[in-house]
Amino acid sequence: MTSKPPPSPLAGEGQPSRSDGRVRARRKLMQTRAKAMRHEATPAEGIVWQLLRDRRLEGCKFRRQLTIEPYIVDFVCLEQRLIVEVDGGQHSDSKLDERRDAFLRAEGFSVLRFWKYDVLTNPAGVFDMIMAALTAPHPPKPSAWAPPSPAGGEGLGASHG
């Protein structure tokens, strides 16, 4: 009994495309940048990290300087889909931050932003706001939204009589 050779691969199948290399390079660059940012934390980021680390808030695990492509977020609890950002003055009225937040919200995350000044002068207030966000019910991810199905007899063509 002879076995047939496997079919030849489709053109390009099994070989990475050039764009795959660029994507991997971009991801590696972002991971390297995120790692550097963890080591270059501002004093305000250090205060927030002390509040969040080691599951100190409601047992929630936070990670810092995590890549959520195409962005790097300051702090994120993936289980609760909560992102905490600590901003300096350069973020005032930032259209880029608005676009970034819209993208992250579309991915199902809630985003809390705090000014560095507020973190440095009122860490208890920051703590309270993060706690409130962790204990509030979260809406479903937008892709999971669907119009409710009609209750029996309320759809099109149903007669009420």
C-alpha positions in Angstrom: 0.0 0.0 0.0 1.5 3.3 -1.1 0.7 6.5 0.7 0.0 9.7 -1.2 2.2 12.7 -0.7 0.5 15.5 1.2 -1.0 18.1 -1.1 1.2 21.0 -1.9 0.6 24.1 0.2 -1.3 27.0 -1.2 0.8 29.9 -2.5 2.5 31.4 0.6 0.8 29.1 3.1 3.1 28.0 5.9 5.5 30.9 5.3 5.2 34.1 7.3 4.4 37.2 5.3 6.5 40.3 5.5 3.7 42.0 7.5 3.9 39.3 10.1 7.5 40.3 10.8 6.5 43.9 11.1 3.7 43.0 13.5 6.1 40.9 15.7 8.7 43.7 15.6 6.0 46.3 16.7 4.8 44.0 19.5 8.4 43.4 20.7 9.1 47.2 20.6 5.9 47.8 22.6 6.8 45.2 25.2 10.3 46.6 25.5 8.8 50.1 26.0 6.3 48.9 28.6 9.1 47.2 30.5 11.1 50.4 30.5 8.1 52.4 31.7 7.7 50.0 34.7 11.2 50.9 35.7 10.7 54.7 35.1 7.5 55.1 37.1 6.7 58.6 38.3 6.1 59.2 42.1 2.3 59.4 41.4 2.4 56.1 39.5 4.3 54.6 42.4 1.6 55.6 44.9 -1.1 54.1 42.7 0.9 50.9 42.3 1.2 50.6 46.1 -2.6 50.8 46.3 -3.2 48.2 43.6 -0.4 45.6 43.8 -0.7 42.2 45.5 -4.4 42.0 45.1 -4.9 44.7 47.8 -8.2 46.0 46.4 -11.1 43.5 46.5 -8.6 40.7 45.7 -8.3 42.1 42.1 -5.1 41.5 40.3 -3.7 44.6 38.6 -0.9 44.7 36.1 1.1 47.8 35.3 2.3 49.1 32.0 0.5 46.4 30.0 0.2 46.5 26.2 -3.4 46.5 25.0 -2.6 47.0 21.3 -2.1 49.5 20.0 -1.7 51.1 23.4 0.2 50.7 26.7 -2.0 51.3 29.7 -0.7 52.4 33.2 -2.6 49.8 35.3 -5.2 47.3 34.3 -7.3 44.6 36.1 -8.2 42.2 33.3 -10.8 40.3 35.3 -12.8 43.5 36.0 -11.9 45.1 32.7 -10.8 48.3 34.6 -7.9 50.5 33.4 -6.4 53.2 35.7 -4.4 56.0 34.1 -2.3 58.6 36.0 -1.9 61.7 33.8 0.3 64.8 33.8 -0.5 68.1 32.4 0.4 67.1 28.8 -2.9 65.1 28.8 -5.1 68.2 29.4 -7.7 68.3 26.6 -6.0 65.6 24.6 -7.8 64.4 21.5 -5.5 61.4 21.4 -6.6 60.4 24.9 -10.2 60.7 23.9 -9.6 58.4 20.9 -7.6 56.0 23.0 -10.3 55.9 25.7 -13.0 55.3 23.1 -11.0 52.4 21.6 -10.5 50.9 25.1 -14.2 51.3 26.0 -15.2 49.6 22.7 -13.0 46.7 23.9 -15.1 46.5 27.0 -12.8 48.3 29.5 -13.8 51.1 31.9 -11.1 53.8 32.1 -10.4 55.9 35.2 -8.1 58.9 34.8 -6.4 60.7 37.7 -4.2 63.8 37.6 -0.8 63.3 39.2 -1.5 66.2 41.5 -4.6 64.5 42.8 -2.8 61.2 43.4 0.0 63.0 45.3 -2.3 65.2 47.4 -5.3 62.9 47.9 -4.4 59.2 47.6 -7.3 58.2 49.8 -9.8 59.8 47.4 -8.1 58.0 44.5 -8.4 54.7 46.5 -12.1 55.3 47.1 -12.8 56.0 43.4 -11.0 52.9 42.3 -12.8 50.8 44.9 -16.2 52.3 43.7 -15.3 51.3 40.2 -14.4 47.8 41.2 -17.6 47.2 43.1 -20.0 48.8 40.6 -21.6 46.4 38.1 -20.0 46.6 34.7 -21.9 46.8 31.4 -21.3 44.0 28.9 -18.7 44.4 26.2 -20.4 46.3 23.3 -19.9 43.4 20.9 -22.2 41.4 23.2 -25.0 43.9 23.0 -27.9 42.8 21.0 -31.5 44.0 21.0 -33.7 42.0 23.3 -35.8 39.3 21.7 -39.5 40.1 21.9 -41.5 38.3 24.5 -44.0 35.7 23.3 -46.5 37.3 21.0 -44.9 40.7 20.8 -42.9 40.2 17.5 -43.9 41.3 14.1 -47.2 39.8 12.8 -48.4 38.9 16.3 -52.1 39.6 16.8 -53.3 40.9 20.1 -56.8 40.1 20.6 
